[in-house]
Amino acid sequence: SLSFISPCKNHNKFVVHPCKSFSLTTTIFSTIIIMKVKRLTFIYLDDSLSREIMSIREIAKITGLSTATVSHALNGTKNVSIKNKQKILEAAKSIGYRPNIAAKVLKTNRSKTIALVIPRVEPMKTTNYFYMDIIAGVDARFINDGYFLIIGTYQEALEEKSRSLFSLEILKNRWVDGLLLVPNSMDRSSIMEIKNTSIPLVLIDRRIKDANYDFVVSDNENGAYNAVQLMCQKNRKKIAFVGSMLRTSASYERYLGYARCLNEYGLNIDKNLIIYNEQQSIENGMNSAAHLLSAGIDGIFVSDNILLMGVYRHLKQRGIQIGKDISLVGYDDYEWMQDVDPPITTVKQNPFKMGYIAANVLIERLHNEMVSKSEKRQNLFLNTELILRRSH
């Protein structure tokens, strides 16, 4: 999987400090370092790596200790005597050792590093922009507090036996102070190993069913309800649902909003008009539209942007007058939706705000880690906005 980190302070440079206690596969191409920890891959740029190696050797000479002992002390990867730690810190200070984060870890047991774990970013998918906006929001909140941000990704299409991808040494060894996570399912078991690490955790974009975790998500159910209501108010009677499999809370809640609206308007929920797609692709969107046209639908709510592209393309190819013959409403707002004819009515989320607020919730947890387990968690639903155009 591919991942990266966001810039910290100086946006010309990406900074992450490697922790040498983990079993890593590291490849160095100039200043690009690719670091793999089990199923997660972190890619970062750090022109200080070679200087760090030289600094460790210099500190070893000054203190008379081995380079291994110096490295362990600076990274907190093994127990080093208090006397030797002090010698190493003094030597590091005398040569202007960077990063200073090492000293902070030794003194405070804090790395000032937060991990954000999101679904894998894939080429040519507009959903990438959604997660880029989340990252920007998170970074905007962390940057003034001096936190380093690393981003890891995971492959969503996992077999059940691979659900333990979050069993990471990086978490077990408390290399990060906190974790922001977009979970890959609604099942609590998918993140139990993270819970067992006791690392402060905030879920973002998706939540876990019946679990006591902080989360910041969009109000997907009401967002979908408003989208379908728009079509009901135009007297559409056979409104279809096209979405992904209901594994995540976001997908499931959008379906709930669709179903609730049909019920309230006295319309039957016809299973033949509901299509769940295993993969979010343009091809699957086109196939979904072809099936639904044969069922005589007069409205379609598409809960995923990529599937919406396919549905729209097929309707246009078939000569359907979108907005007249068939109402079409999507979810998420991207530039292409206003550039087509007719422009597409859709539900808009605010991923930047979501990232910013989630980061703020995590900072609050970090400042008060002795929170009672019985204390109420912050469960925040962000309002969506219905963007009215001409496709409904």
C-alpha positions as CSV (number, residue, x, y, z in Angstrom):
1,S,0.0,0.0,0.0
2,L,1.1,3.6,-0.6
3,S,1.1,6.3,2.0
4,F,2.9,9.5,2.9
5,I,3.1,12.1,5.6
6,S,1.9,15.7,5.6
7,P,4.2,18.6,6.0
8,C,5.1,19.9,9.5
9,K,5.8,23.6,10.1
10,N,8.0,24.1,7.1
11,H,5.9,23.0,4.2
12,N,9.1,22.4,2.1
13,K,10.0,19.5,4.3
14,F,8.3,16.4,5.6
15,V,9.6,15.2,9.0
16,V,9.3,11.8,10.8
17,H,11.9,10.4,13.1
18,P,12.5,6.6,12.7
19,C,12.3,4.3,15.7
20,K,14.9,1.6,15.2
21,S,13.4,-1.0,17.6
22,F,10.9,-2.2,15.0
23,S,11.4,-4.8,12.4
24,L,11.5,-2.6,9.4
25,T,12.3,-2.9,5.7
26,T,13.9,0.4,4.8
27,T,15.0,1.6,1.3
28,I,16.7,4.9,0.8
29,F,16.5,6.7,-2.5
30,S,18.3,10.0,-2.0
31,T,16.1,11.7,0.6
32,I,13.1,9.4,0.2
33,I,12.7,6.7,2.8
34,I,10.1,4.0,2.5
35,M,9.4,2.3,5.9
36,K,7.3,-0.8,6.1
37,V,5.7,-2.0,9.4
38,K,3.7,-5.1,8.6
39,R,0.8,-4.0,6.4
40,L,1.4,-0.3,6.7
41,T,3.9,1.6,4.7
42,F,5.1,5.1,5.7
43,I,6.9,7.2,3.1
44,Y,8.7,10.3,4.3
45,L,11.4,12.7,3.3
46,D,14.2,13.5,5.8
47,D,17.5,15.0,4.8
48,S,18.7,14.6,8.3
49,L,19.0,10.8,8.3
50,S,22.7,10.7,7.3
51,R,23.5,13.5,9.8
52,E,21.7,11.6,12.5
53,I,23.9,8.5,11.9
54,M,27.0,10.7,12.0
55,S,25.7,12.4,15.2
56,I,25.1,9.1,16.9
57,R,28.7,8.1,16.2
58,E,30.0,11.4,17.5
59,I,27.9,11.1,20.7
60,A,29.3,7.5,21.1
61,K,32.9,8.9,20.9
62,I,32.1,11.7,23.4
63,T,30.5,9.4,26.0
64,G,32.6,6.3,25.4
65,L,29.4,4.3,24.9
66,S,28.5,2.1,22.0
67,T,26.5,3.4,19.1
68,A,23.8,0.9,19.9
69,T,23.5,2.2,23.4
70,V,23.3,5.8,22.1
71,S,20.7,4.9,19.5
72,H,18.6,3.0,22.1
73,A,18.8,5.9,24.5
74,L,17.8,8.5,21.9
75,N,15.0,6.5,20.5
76,G,13.8,5.0,23.8
77,T,13.9,1.5,22.3
78,K,15.7,-0.3,25.1
79,N,16.3,0.4,28.8
80,V,19.5,2.5,29.3
81,S,20.8,3.4,32.8
82,I,19.9,6.8,34.1
83,K,23.6,7.7,34.3
84,N,24.2,6.8,30.7
85,K,21.0,8.5,29.5
86,Q,22.2,11.7,31.1
87,K,25.7,11.5,29.5
88,I,24.0,10.9,26.1
89,L,21.6,13.8,26.4
90,E,24.4,16.1,27.5
91,A,26.6,15.0,24.6
92,A,23.6,15.4,22.2
93,K,23.0,18.9,23.4
94,S,26.7,19.9,23.0
95,I,26.8,19.0,19.3
96,G,23.3,20.4,18.5
97,Y,21.8,17.0,17.8
98,R,18.6,16.9,15.8
99,P,15.9,15.8,16.2
100,N,15.3,17.1,19.6
101,I,12.2,14.9,19.8
102,A,14.5,12.1,21.1
103,A,15.3,14.0,24.2
104,K,11.6,14.8,24.7
105,V,10.7,11.1,24.5
106,L,13.3,10.3,27.2
107,K,12.1,13.0,29.5
108,T,8.4,12.9,29.0
109,N,7.7,9.5,27.5
110,R,5.9,11.4,24.7
111,S,7.0,11.3,21.0
112,K,4.8,14.2,20.0
113,T,3.9,12.0,17.0
114,I,0.3,11.2,15.9
115,A,-0.6,8.5,13.4
116,L,-3.5,8.9,11.0
117,V,-4.6,5.7,9.4
118,I,-6.8,5.9,6.3
119,P,-7.9,3.6,3.5
120,R,-5.4,3.2,0.8
121,V,-5.1,6.1,-1.7
122,E,-5.6,4.6,-5.2
123,P,-4.6,6.2,-8.5
124,M,-7.3,8.1,-10.5
125,K,-9.9,8.1,-7.7
126,T,-11.6,11.3,-6.7
127,T,-12.2,9.9,-3.2
128,N,-8.5,10.6,-2.7
129,Y,-9.4,14.3,-2.4
130,F,-11.7,13.5,0.5
131,Y,-8.9,12.0,2.5
132,M,-6.5,14.8,1.4
133,D,-8.9,17.3,2.9
134,I,-9.1,15.3,6.2
135,I,-5.3,15.2,6.3
136,A,-5.1,19.0,5.7
137,G,-7.6,19.6,8.6
138,V,-5.7,17.3,11.0
139,D,-2.4,19.0,10.1
140,A,-3.9,22.5,10.5
141,R,-4.8,21.6,14.1
142,F,-1.6,19.8,15.0
143,I,0.9,22.1,13.5
144,N,0.6,24.8,16.2
145,D,0.9,22.3,19.0
146,G,4.2,20.9,17.7
147,Y,2.9,17.4,16.8
148,F,4.4,15.4,14.0
149,L,1.9,13.6,11.8
150,I,2.5,10.3,10.0
151,I,-0.1,8.8,7.7
152,G,-0.5,5.1,7.1
153,T,-2.9,3.4,4.7
154,Y,-4.5,-0.1,4.5
155,Q,-6.2,-2.1,1.8
156,E,-9.9,-2.1,2.5
157,A,-10.7,-5.3,0.6
158,L,-9.3,-7.6,3.3
159,E,-10.1,-11.2,4.0
160,E,-11.6,-11.8,7.4
161,K,-8.5,-13.6,8.6
162,S,-6.5,-10.5,7.9
163,R,-8.6,-8.2,10.1
164,S,-5.7,-7.9,12.5
165,L,-3.8,-5.4,10.4
166,F,-3.9,-3.0,13.2
167,S,-1.7,-5.2,15.4
168,L,1.3,-3.0,14.9
169,E,4.5,-2.8,16.8
170,I,4.4,0.9,16.2
171,L,1.4,1.0,18.5
172,K,2.4,-1.7,21.0
173,N,5.6,0.1,21.7
174,R,3.9,3.5,22.1
175,W,6.0,5.1,19.4
176,V,3.0,7.3,18.7
177,D,1.1,9.3,21.4
178,G,-2.3,9.0,19.7
179,L,-4.2,7.6,16.8
180,L,-6.7,8.9,14.4
181,L,-8.4,6.0,12.5
182,V,-10.8,5.5,9.6
183,P,-11.9,2.0,10.5
184,N,-12.5,-0.6,7.9
185,S,-15.7,-2.0,9.3
186,M,-18.4,-1.4,11.9
187,D,-17.2,-4.5,13.9
188,R,-15.6,-3.8,17.2
189,S,-13.2,-6.8,16.8
190,S,-11.5,-5.0,13.9
191,I,-9.8,-2.6,16.4
192,M,-9.7,-4.6,19.6
193,E,-5.9,-4.9,19.4
194,I,-5.6,-1.1,19.2
195,K,-7.8,-0.8,22.3
196,N,-5.5,-3.2,24.1
197,T,-2.6,-0.8,23.6
198,S,-4.4,1.9,25.6
199,I,-3.2,4.5,23.1
200,P,-5.8,7.4,22.9
201,L,-7.9,6.7,19.8
202,V,-10.4,8.9,17.9
203,L,-12.4,7.5,15.0
204,I,-12.9,9.7,12.0
205,D,-15.3,9.5,9.0
206,R,-16.6,6.1,10.2
207,R,-17.6,4.8,13.6
208,I,-17.8,1.4,15.3
209,K,-21.2,-0.1,16.3
210,D,-22.0,0.0,20.0
211,A,-18.4,0.9,21.0
212,N,-17.2,3.5,23.5
213,Y,-14.8,5.5,21.4
214,D,-14.6,9.2,20.5
215,F,-15.6,9.8,16.9
216,V,-16.1,12.6,14.4
217,V,-18.3,11.7,11.4
218,S,-20.7,13.3,9.0
219,D,-24.4,13.0,9.7
220,N,-24.7,10.5,6.9
221,E,-28.2,9.3,7.6
222,N,-29.8,12.7,7.5
223,G,-27.7,13.7,4.6
224,A,-29.0,10.7,2.6
225,Y,-32.5,11.4,3.9
226,N,-32.4,15.0,2.5
227,A,-31.2,13.7,-0.9
228,V,-34.0,11.2,-1.3
229,Q,-36.6,13.6,0.1
230,L,-35.8,15.9,-2.8
231,M,-36.8,13.3,-5.2
232,C,-39.9,12.3,-3.2
233,Q,-41.0,15.9,-3.3
234,K,-40.8,15.7,-7.1
235,N,-43.3,12.9,-6.9
236,R,-40.8,10.2,-7.9
237,K,-42.2,6.8,-6.9
238,K,-39.5,4.2,-7.8
239,I,-36.3,5.6,-6.3
240,A,-33.3,3.3,-6.4
241,F,-30.3,3.0,-4.1
242,V,-26.8,2.4,-5.5
243,G,-23.9,2.1,-3.0
244,S,-21.1,-0.1,-1.7
245,M,-21.5,-3.0,0.6
246,L,-22.7,-2.0,4.0
247,R,-19.5,-2.8,5.9
248,T,-18.8,0.7,7.2
249,S,-21.0,3.0,9.2
250,A,-20.9,5.6,6.5
251,S,-22.3,3.2,3.9
252,Y,-24.9,1.7,6.3
253,E,-26.2,5.1,7.5
254,R,-26.6,6.4,4.0
255,Y,-28.8,3.4,3.3
256,L,-30.7,4.0,6.5
257,G,-31.5,7.6,5.4
258,Y,-32.7,6.3,2.1
259,A,-34.9,3.7,3.6
260,R,-36.3,6.1,6.3
261,C,-37.3,8.6,3.7
262,L,-39.1,6.1,1.6
263,N,-41.0,4.8,4.6
264,E,-42.1,8.3,5.7
265,Y,-43.3,9.1,2.2
266,G,-45.3,5.8,2.0
267,L,-43.1,4.3,-0.7
268,N,-42.2,0.6,-0.7
269,I,-38.6,-0.5,-0.2
270,D,-38.1,-2.7,-3.2
271,K,-35.0,-5.0,-2.9
272,N,-34.8,-5.1,-6.7
273,L,-34.1,-1.3,-6.6
274,I,-31.2,-1.6,-4.1
275,I,-27.7,-2.4,-5.4
276,Y,-24.7,-3.0,-3.2
277,N,-21.4,-3.1,-5.1
278,E,-18.3,-5.0,-3.8
279,Q,-16.0,-2.5,-5.6
280,Q,-16.5,1.2,-6.1
281,S,-15.8,1.6,-9.8
282,I,-17.2,3.4,-12.8
283,E,-17.9,0.0,-14.5
284,N,-20.0,-1.2,-11.5
285,G,-21.9,2.1,-11.5
286,M,-22.7,1.6,-15.2
287,N,-23.8,-2.0,-14.6
288,S,-26.0,-0.8,-11.7
289,A,-27.7,1.8,-13.9
290,A,-28.3,-0.7,-16.7
291,H,-30.0,-3.1,-14.3
292,L,-32.2,-0.3,-12.7
293,L,-33.3,1.0,-16.1
294,S,-34.8,-2.3,-16.9
295,A,-36.8,-2.1,-13.6
296,G,-38.5,1.2,-14.6
297,I,-37.0,3.5,-12.0
298,D,-37.6,7.2,-12.0
299,G,-35.0,8.3,-9.4
300,I,-31.6,7.1,-8.2
301,F,-29.7,8.0,-5.1
302,V,-26.0,7.1,-5.4
303,S,-24.1,7.1,-2.1
304,D,-20.6,6.9,-3.6
305,N,-18.9,9.4,-5.9
306,I,-17.1,6.8,-8.1
307,L,-20.3,4.8,-8.6
308,L,-22.1,8.0,-9.5
309,M,-19.7,8.6,-12.4
310,G,-20.7,5.2,-13.8
311,V,-24.4,5.7,-13.3
312,Y,-24.3,9.2,-14.9
313,R,-22.2,7.9,-17.9
314,H,-24.7,5.1,-18.6
315,L,-27.7,7.3,-18.3
316,K,-26.2,9.7,-20.8
317,Q,-25.2,6.9,-23.2
318,R,-28.8,5.7,-23.1
319,G,-30.1,9.1,-24.0
320,I,-31.9,9.5,-20.6
321,Q,-32.8,13.1,-19.8
322,I,-31.4,13.4,-16.3
323,G,-33.6,15.6,-14.1
324,K,-36.6,15.0,-16.4
325,D,-36.9,11.3,-17.1
326,I,-35.0,10.3,-14.0
327,S,-33.9,12.2,-10.9
328,L,-30.3,11.6,-9.9
329,V,-28.7,12.7,-6.6
330,G,-25.2,11.9,-5.4
331,Y,-23.1,12.0,-2.3
332,D,-19.9,14.2,-1.9
333,D,-19.3,17.2,-4.0
334,Y,-16.5,17.3,-6.6
335,E,-15.7,19.8,-9.3
336,W,-16.7,17.5,-12.1
337,M,-20.3,17.4,-10.8
338,Q,-20.8,21.1,-11.8
339,D,-19.1,20.8,-15.1
340,V,-21.4,18.2,-16.6
341,D,-24.8,18.8,-18.3
342,P,-26.9,18.7,-16.3
343,P,-24.8,19.5,-13.2
344,I,-25.4,17.0,-10.4
345,T,-27.3,17.7,-7.2
346,T,-25.4,16.2,-4.3
347,V,-24.8,16.0,-0.6
348,K,-21.7,17.9,0.5
349,Q,-19.5,16.9,3.4
350,N,-16.8,19.0,5.1
351,P,-13.7,16.7,5.4
352,F,-11.4,19.5,6.4
353,K,-13.6,20.4,9.3
354,M,-13.9,16.7,10.2
355,G,-10.1,16.3,10.3
356,Y,-9.6,19.5,12.3
357,I,-12.2,18.6,15.0
358,A,-11.0,15.0,15.3
359,A,-7.5,16.3,15.9
360,N,-8.8,18.6,18.5
361,V,-10.6,15.8,20.3
362,L,-7.5,13.7,20.3
363,I,-5.4,16.6,21.7
364,E,-7.9,16.9,24.5
365,R,-7.5,13.2,25.3
366,L,-3.8,13.5,25.2
367,H,-3.9,16.3,27.7
368,N,-6.0,14.2,30.0
369,E,-5.0,10.5,29.6
370,M,-6.3,9.7,33.1
371,V,-9.8,9.9,31.9
372,S,-12.2,7.5,33.6
373,K,-13.4,4.7,31.4
374,S,-16.9,5.6,32.4
375,E,-16.6,9.2,31.2
376,K,-18.8,10.0,28.2
377,R,-16.9,10.0,24.9
378,Q,-17.3,12.7,22.4
379,N,-19.6,11.5,19.6
380,L,-19.8,14.3,17.0
381,F,-22.0,14.3,13.9
382,L,-21.2,17.1,11.4
383,N,-24.0,18.5,9.3
384,T,-24.0,18.0,5.6
385,E,-25.2,20.4,2.9
386,L,-27.5,19.6,0.0
387,I,-26.1,21.3,-3.1
388,L,-29.0,21.9,-5.4
389,R,-28.2,21.8,-9.2
390,R,-30.3,20.4,-12.0
391,S,-30.1,16.6,-11.9
392,H,-32.9,16.0,-9.4
